[in-house]
Amino acid sequence: MKPTDENSDKLSERLQGWRVNEKLPPRTADEVWRRIALTQTQSDSALVILLKRIQRAFSRPAFAGMYVAVLVIVGTVAGSLVGSARSERQRDELAARYLASVNPYKNVSVPTSDGHR
Protein backbone atom coordinates (compact mmCIF):
# COMPACT_ATOMS: atom_id res chain seq x y z
CA MET A 1 0.00 0.00 0.00
CA LYS A 2 1.52 3.30 -1.10
CA PRO A 3 1.41 6.16 1.36
CA THR A 4 -0.59 9.06 0.12
CA ASP A 5 0.39 12.68 0.57
CA GLU A 6 -2.34 13.02 3.18
CA ASN A 7 -0.90 10.12 5.25
CA SER A 8 2.63 11.54 4.90
CA ASP A 9 1.46 14.94 6.10
CA LYS A 10 -0.26 13.40 9.13
CA LEU A 11 2.85 11.40 9.98
CA SER A 12 5.07 14.47 9.63
CA GLU A 13 2.79 16.45 11.94
CA ARG A 14 2.83 13.71 14.57
CA LEU A 15 6.60 13.34 14.41
CA GLN A 16 7.05 17.10 14.73
CA GLY A 17 4.81 17.17 17.78
CA TRP A 18 6.48 14.23 19.52
CA ARG A 19 8.43 15.19 22.64
CA VAL A 20 10.21 13.08 25.26
CA ASN A 21 9.46 14.22 28.77
CA GLU A 22 11.42 11.66 30.76
CA LYS A 23 14.74 12.59 32.35
CA LEU A 24 17.82 10.45 31.77
CA PRO A 25 19.58 8.96 34.79
CA PRO A 26 22.55 10.97 36.07
CA ARG A 27 25.92 10.42 34.34
CA THR A 28 24.28 8.68 31.36
CA ALA A 29 26.50 10.44 28.83
CA ASP A 30 29.64 9.42 30.77
CA GLU A 31 28.46 5.81 30.90
CA VAL A 32 27.72 5.77 27.17
CA TRP A 33 31.18 7.10 26.30
CA ARG A 34 32.81 4.61 28.69
CA ARG A 35 31.01 1.74 26.96
CA ILE A 36 32.04 3.01 23.53
CA ALA A 37 35.68 3.24 24.60
CA LEU A 38 35.51 -0.22 26.16
CA THR A 39 34.11 -1.86 23.01
CA GLN A 40 36.72 -0.15 20.83
CA THR A 41 39.59 -1.46 22.93
CA GLN A 42 38.10 -4.93 23.17
CA SER A 43 37.45 -5.22 19.43
CA ASP A 44 41.17 -5.11 18.63
CA SER A 45 42.06 -8.76 19.03
CA ALA A 46 45.55 -10.11 18.52
CA LEU A 47 44.75 -11.05 14.92
CA VAL A 48 43.45 -7.57 14.12
CA ILE A 49 46.54 -5.99 15.66
CA LEU A 50 48.80 -8.32 13.67
CA LEU A 51 46.98 -7.56 10.41
CA LYS A 52 47.22 -3.81 11.07
CA ARG A 53 50.97 -4.10 11.68
CA ILE A 54 51.44 -6.11 8.49
CA GLN A 55 49.43 -3.57 6.54
CA ARG A 56 51.50 -0.71 7.98
CA ALA A 57 54.74 -2.53 7.13
CA PHE A 58 53.74 -3.23 3.53
CA SER A 59 52.65 0.36 3.02
CA ARG A 60 56.34 1.33 3.19
CA PRO A 61 57.94 0.89 -0.26
CA ALA A 62 61.31 -0.18 1.15
CA PHE A 63 59.82 -3.06 3.10
CA ALA A 64 57.59 -4.16 0.24
CA GLY A 65 60.54 -4.16 -2.17
CA MET A 66 62.68 -6.13 0.26
CA TYR A 67 59.87 -8.66 0.74
CA VAL A 68 59.55 -9.18 -3.02
CA ALA A 69 63.34 -9.59 -3.33
CA VAL A 70 63.40 -12.21 -0.57
CA LEU A 71 60.55 -14.11 -2.23
CA VAL A 72 62.37 -14.09 -5.56
CA ILE A 73 65.57 -15.38 -3.94
CA VAL A 74 63.73 -18.11 -2.02
CA GLY A 75 61.88 -19.15 -5.16
CA THR A 76 65.09 -19.28 -7.16
CA VAL A 77 66.86 -21.39 -4.54
CA ALA A 78 63.89 -23.77 -4.20
CA GLY A 79 63.62 -24.13 -7.97
CA SER A 80 67.33 -24.77 -8.25
CA LEU A 81 67.20 -27.51 -5.60
CA VAL A 82 64.23 -29.23 -7.23
CA GLY A 83 65.81 -28.95 -10.67
CA SER A 84 69.11 -30.33 -9.38
CA ALA A 85 67.39 -33.37 -7.86
CA ARG A 86 65.48 -34.04 -11.08
CA SER A 87 68.62 -33.62 -13.15
CA GLU A 88 70.54 -36.08 -10.96
CA ARG A 89 67.71 -38.62 -11.19
CA GLN A 90 67.59 -38.25 -14.97
CA ARG A 91 71.38 -38.57 -15.24
CA ASP A 92 71.28 -41.84 -13.25
CA GLU A 93 68.48 -43.16 -15.46
CA LEU A 94 70.34 -42.27 -18.66
CA ALA A 95 73.59 -43.82 -17.37
CA ALA A 96 71.79 -47.08 -16.54
CA ARG A 97 70.14 -47.14 -19.98
CA TYR A 98 73.49 -46.52 -21.66
CA LEU A 99 75.11 -49.36 -19.74
CA ALA A 100 72.22 -51.64 -20.64
CA SER A 101 72.57 -50.73 -24.33
CA VAL A 102 76.36 -51.25 -24.40
CA ASN A 103 76.30 -54.57 -22.55
CA PRO A 104 72.82 -56.14 -22.83
CA TYR A 105 73.91 -59.21 -20.85
CA LYS A 106 74.87 -57.19 -17.80
CA ASN A 107 72.03 -57.04 -15.28
CA VAL A 108 71.52 -53.31 -14.84
CA SER A 109 68.37 -52.09 -13.21
CA VAL A 110 67.09 -49.00 -14.96
CA PRO A 111 65.49 -46.52 -12.58
CA THR A 112 62.30 -44.95 -13.81
CA SER A 113 61.31 -41.33 -13.44
CA ASP A 114 59.00 -42.16 -10.52
CA GLY A 115 61.95 -43.53 -8.53
CA HIS A 116 61.24 -47.29 -8.88
CA ARG A 117 63.72 -49.77 -10.35
N, C-alpha and C positions, 0 to 999 in steps of 0.2 A: 504494500500500500504506500503510495507516494504521499509525502507530506504536502499539504497545500500551503499557500501563502498565509492563509488565515491561521492554520495550526502553528506555523513557524512564528508568526507574530505573537500568538498567545504564549508559546514556549519562551520566546525572548523576553516578554513582559514578566513572566514568572521568575525567570532566572535573574533578571535585573532587580526584582524585588526581594530576592532571597538573601537573608542575613543570618549569620551565626551569632547567637547571643551567649553561648557558653564560654566560660573562661578556661584557658589552658592551665594545667597544673604548674606550679612554680618551677623554674629552671628547665622547662621543656626544651627550649632552644639549645641549651648547653648539653642536654642529654642526647638530642638528635645529632649534634655535631660530634659528640664523643662516639656514638655508634657508627657514624660515617667513617671517622678516623680508624676505628677498630676494624671495620670490615675491609678497609683499604690495606691495612697492614697485614691482615690475615690472608688476603687473597693472593699475596705474593708468596707462592710456595717455592720450594727449592728448585723445581723444574722451571718455573717462570723466571726466577732470578738467573738461572744458568742460561736460558734462552736469550734473555736480555743482554747478558754479558757477551755471549757469542755474537749477537747482532751488533753490539757496539764495537767488538773487535773487528768484524768483517766490514764495518763501515769505513775503517781506515784503509786507504789504498796500499800502504806499505805492508800491512799484515795480510791483506787479501792476495797481493802479489807473491809474498813469501809462501803462503799456503799453496798456491797454484804451483809454484816452483818445487816445493817438497812433494806434492802429488805427482808431478811429472817425473821427478827423480825416482820415487818409489815405484812408479809404474814401469819405468825403464829397467830398473834393477830386477823387478819381478819377472818381466818379460824376458830379460836376458837369462835368468836362471831357468825358467821353463823351457826356453829355446835350447839352452845348453843341454838340458836333460834329454830332450827329444832328439837332438843331434847325436848325442852319445849312443842312445838306444838305436837309432837308425844306422850309425856307423858299425855297431856290433852286429846288427842284422845283415848288413851288406858284406861284412867280413866273413860271416858264417856262410852266406850264400856263395861267395867267391871260393872259399875253401871247398865247399861241396861241389862246385862246378869244376875245379881243377882236379880234385881227387874224389870221384864219385863213390869209391869203395870205403873211404874214410867215414866213420860214423860221426857226423857233425850235426848237432841239433841246431836248427835255425830258429832263433827267437822271432816271434811275430810282433807286430806293432802293439798288441794289447798286453805284451809282457810274458806270454806263455811260450813254452818251448815244445 
